[in-house]
Amino acid sequence: MRVVIYGGNGFVGTKVAESLQRADHSVSCVSRSGVMPKHLEGDLWAQNVKWLKGDAFKAEKETLAEHDVLISTVGAPPLPTITKAAFERSLHTNGVVNQALIQRAGEIGIKRVILLSAKLMPFMQGDWFAYAKGKAMSAAAAQSFAALSNEHSSVVIKPGVIYGKRHTRSGREIPLDLAMKPLAKLLPSQFVSVDQVAQCISDAAAGLRATQDSFTVIEHQQI
């Protein structure tokens, strides 16, 4: 299976790439820099991944056409948007970009899309919140993709707070999991490890989380 991951050099994207590559799938990670993250330079699996430079909003036909499955982990944090400009930036990153990417994948001929979305607390839902509106736009695009034909399918995965070790651009480890793992034990309905999310996305890409419906939503508690 040939998989392309947009947002592939990020916190979740790299873990998904590792899971897929270790399962002997062909993996390409697309990001604005196109560079392998520093903290992965000593990992053998990362040497077998293609690290490509690209823009999810203007995905290149040649890149998509070489793959069977599209995974998008593109998004921005759910921060308040005080100004109109901030609202539009969040909406663009969380919604417009994924919408354009998924539509492009359908035009190119990709048959399966996996979209990383998010579990939203009730008070966060609504078009007044750019993050929520963007996530809804992305999910709608994934659903439309699945309706293109009987051969098309899409999966939207909606985790709560994802925890795990993060890294700076220089490769320095930030062990946020030390603080968040105890919280995850107390509040499993709100927290999930990056390894669990990555495995869920990887399984969905391989068709292991498929249902009878061409459009599937995997909620936090199902991850």
C-alpha positions as CSV (number, residue, x, y, z in Angstrom):
1,M,0.0,0.0,0.0
2,R,1.3,3.4,-1.0
3,V,0.4,6.1,1.6
4,V,0.9,9.8,1.5
5,I,0.6,11.8,4.8
6,Y,0.1,15.5,4.7
7,G,1.4,17.0,8.0
8,G,3.6,14.0,8.0
9,N,6.5,15.6,9.9
10,G,4.4,16.7,12.8
11,F,3.6,15.2,16.3
12,V,1.0,12.7,15.1
13,G,2.1,12.4,11.5
14,T,5.5,11.0,12.3
15,K,4.0,8.4,14.6
16,V,1.6,7.4,11.8
17,A,4.5,7.2,9.4
18,E,6.4,5.0,11.7
19,S,3.5,2.6,12.3
20,L,2.9,2.2,8.5
21,Q,6.5,1.9,7.6
22,R,7.1,-0.8,10.2
23,A,4.2,-2.6,8.6
24,D,6.1,-2.6,5.3
25,H,3.9,0.0,3.6
26,S,5.4,2.6,1.3
27,V,5.1,6.0,3.0
28,S,5.6,9.6,1.9
29,C,5.4,12.5,4.3
30,V,4.6,15.9,2.9
31,S,5.2,19.1,4.8
32,R,6.1,22.7,4.0
33,S,9.8,22.1,4.9
34,G,10.1,18.6,3.3
35,V,12.7,17.8,5.9
36,M,12.9,14.8,8.2
37,P,12.6,15.9,11.8
38,K,15.9,16.1,13.7
39,H,14.9,13.6,16.4
40,L,14.3,10.9,13.8
41,E,17.6,11.1,12.0
42,G,19.0,8.0,13.8
43,D,15.9,5.9,13.2
44,L,16.1,3.3,10.5
45,W,12.4,3.3,9.6
46,A,12.6,7.1,9.0
47,Q,15.4,6.5,6.4
48,N,12.9,4.4,4.4
49,V,10.2,7.2,4.3
50,K,10.1,9.8,1.5
51,W,10.1,13.3,3.0
52,L,8.6,15.6,0.5
53,K,8.1,19.4,0.3
54,G,4.6,20.5,-0.5
55,D,1.5,22.5,0.4
56,A,-1.7,20.7,1.4
57,F,-3.7,23.6,0.1
58,K,-2.2,23.3,-3.3
59,A,-1.4,19.6,-3.4
60,E,0.5,18.6,-6.5
61,K,-1.1,16.1,-8.9
62,E,2.2,14.1,-9.3
63,T,2.5,13.6,-5.5
64,L,-1.1,12.4,-5.0
65,A,-1.1,10.2,-8.1
66,E,1.7,8.1,-6.8
67,H,-0.3,6.9,-3.8
68,D,-3.3,4.8,-3.0
69,V,-4.3,6.3,0.4
70,L,-4.3,9.9,1.6
71,I,-3.9,10.7,5.3
72,S,-4.3,14.2,6.6
73,T,-3.1,15.3,10.0
74,V,-3.1,19.0,9.0
75,G,-4.6,21.4,11.5
76,A,-4.0,24.1,14.1
77,P,-4.7,24.1,17.9
78,P,-8.1,25.1,19.2
79,L,-7.1,28.5,20.3
80,P,-9.5,31.5,20.8
81,T,-9.8,33.8,17.8
82,I,-10.2,37.3,19.1
83,T,-9.8,39.1,15.7
84,K,-11.4,38.4,12.3
85,A,-7.9,37.7,10.9
86,A,-7.2,35.1,13.6
87,F,-10.6,33.5,12.9
88,E,-9.9,33.3,9.2
89,R,-6.4,31.8,9.8
90,S,-7.8,29.0,12.0
91,L,-10.7,28.3,9.6
92,H,-8.3,28.1,6.7
93,T,-5.9,25.7,8.4
94,N,-8.5,23.5,10.0
95,G,-11.1,23.6,7.3
96,V,-10.3,25.1,3.9
97,V,-6.9,23.4,3.5
98,N,-8.3,19.9,4.2
99,Q,-11.3,20.6,2.1
100,A,-9.1,21.5,-0.9
101,L,-6.7,18.5,-0.3
102,I,-9.5,15.9,-0.1
103,Q,-11.3,17.3,-3.2
104,R,-7.9,17.2,-5.0
105,A,-7.4,13.6,-4.0
106,G,-10.8,12.7,-5.4
107,E,-10.0,14.3,-8.7
108,I,-6.6,12.5,-8.9
109,G,-8.1,9.1,-8.4
110,I,-7.2,8.2,-4.7
111,K,-9.9,5.9,-3.3
112,R,-9.3,6.1,0.5
113,V,-8.9,9.1,2.7
114,I,-8.2,9.2,6.4
115,L,-8.7,12.5,8.2
116,L,-7.5,13.3,11.7
117,S,-10.2,15.5,13.3
118,A,-11.0,16.0,17.0
119,K,-13.4,15.4,19.8
120,L,-15.0,18.7,20.7
121,M,-16.5,19.6,24.1
122,P,-20.1,20.9,23.9
123,F,-19.1,24.4,24.7
124,M,-16.6,24.4,21.8
125,Q,-19.1,23.4,19.1
126,G,-20.6,26.0,16.7
127,D,-19.7,28.1,13.8
128,W,-18.7,30.9,16.1
129,F,-15.5,28.9,16.9
130,A,-13.3,28.8,13.9
131,Y,-11.6,25.5,15.0
132,A,-15.0,23.7,15.3
133,K,-16.2,25.2,12.0
134,G,-13.1,24.1,10.2
135,K,-13.2,20.6,11.6
136,A,-16.9,20.3,10.4
137,M,-15.9,21.5,6.9
138,S,-13.1,18.9,6.8
139,A,-15.4,16.1,7.9
140,A,-18.0,17.2,5.3
141,A,-15.4,17.0,2.6
142,A,-14.4,13.5,3.7
143,Q,-18.1,12.4,3.6
144,S,-18.5,13.9,0.1
145,F,-15.3,12.1,-1.0
146,A,-16.8,8.7,0.2
147,A,-19.9,9.4,-1.9
148,L,-18.0,9.7,-5.2
149,S,-18.4,6.0,-6.0
150,N,-18.7,2.6,-4.6
151,E,-14.9,2.3,-4.6
152,H,-14.3,5.4,-2.5
153,S,-14.2,5.4,1.3
154,S,-13.2,7.8,4.1
155,V,-12.6,7.6,7.8
156,V,-12.7,10.5,10.2
157,I,-11.0,10.0,13.5
158,K,-11.9,12.2,16.5
159,P,-9.6,11.9,19.5
160,G,-9.7,14.1,22.5
161,V,-6.5,15.5,23.9
162,I,-3.5,13.7,22.4
163,Y,-0.5,13.3,24.7
164,G,3.0,12.0,24.2
165,K,6.6,13.1,23.8
166,R,7.1,16.1,21.6
167,H,10.2,17.5,20.1
168,T,11.6,20.9,19.2
169,R,12.9,21.6,15.7
170,S,16.4,21.1,16.9
171,G,15.4,17.6,18.1
172,R,15.2,18.3,21.9
173,E,12.7,16.1,23.6
174,I,9.8,17.7,25.5
175,P,8.4,15.0,27.8
176,L,4.8,16.3,28.1
177,D,3.6,12.8,28.5
178,L,5.0,12.7,32.1
179,A,2.4,15.3,33.2
180,M,-0.4,14.1,31.0
181,K,-0.3,10.4,31.4
182,P,-1.6,10.5,35.0
183,L,-4.4,12.8,33.8
184,A,-5.2,10.2,31.1
185,K,-5.7,7.5,33.7
186,L,-8.0,9.8,35.7
187,L,-9.9,11.0,32.6
188,P,-9.7,8.4,29.8
189,S,-12.7,9.9,28.2
190,Q,-10.7,13.0,27.4
191,F,-7.1,11.9,26.9
192,V,-5.5,9.4,24.5
193,S,-1.9,8.6,23.7
194,V,-0.3,9.6,20.4
195,D,0.7,5.9,19.9
196,Q,-3.0,4.8,20.1
197,V,-4.1,7.5,17.7
198,A,-1.3,6.6,15.2
199,Q,-2.2,2.9,15.3
200,C,-5.9,3.7,14.7
201,I,-5.0,5.9,11.7
202,S,-2.6,3.2,10.4
203,D,-5.2,0.5,10.8
204,A,-7.8,2.7,9.1
205,A,-5.5,3.4,6.2
206,A,-5.0,-0.4,5.7
207,G,-8.7,-1.0,5.8
208,L,-8.7,-2.7,9.2
209,R,-11.2,-0.3,10.7
210,A,-13.7,-0.5,7.8
211,T,-17.4,-0.8,8.3
212,Q,-20.2,-1.5,5.8
213,D,-20.5,2.2,5.3
214,S,-18.2,4.0,2.9
215,F,-18.0,6.9,5.4
216,T,-16.9,6.0,9.0
217,V,-16.4,8.2,12.0
218,I,-14.3,6.8,14.8
219,E,-15.0,8.5,18.1
220,H,-12.5,9.0,21.0
221,Q,-13.8,6.0,22.9
222,Q,-13.3,3.7,19.9
223,I,-9.7,4.5,19.3
